[in-house]
């Protein structure tokens, strides 16, 4: 019987957390401080979970270069906090292929329905889509 931890199609999906910090902020490592965070989800081709983990961590490292942010040119960067999810993909990548799933604890119906987003919430244009960029 094939292992459930190995993708039969050689693809894995993983998510990782990045937090945004101003490098000169004395509270940038304070566990009680609040930070803007992104959870990015990517797919990688890999031989197994270990290989997929290493590839995703390497991809995340590209997101952590320091740069000058805002009009004042404040030194900032995204800090890699770690992985949040890593799953094998069991189906060939195609329209409608299941690539992620999550099992949740039993939940009251009213709470379950609060998690649902409307069509408009899911497809509304983002602020980035509102106007063309100056370069094109």
Buried (B, 14 or more C-beta within 10 A) or exposed (E): EEEEEBBEEBBBBBBBBBBBBBEEBEEBEEEEEEBEEEEBEBBBBBEBBEBBBEBBBEBBEEBEEEEEBEEEEEEBBBBBBEBEEBBBBBEEEEEEEEBEEEEEEEEEEEEEEEEEEEEEEEEEEEEEEEEEEEEE
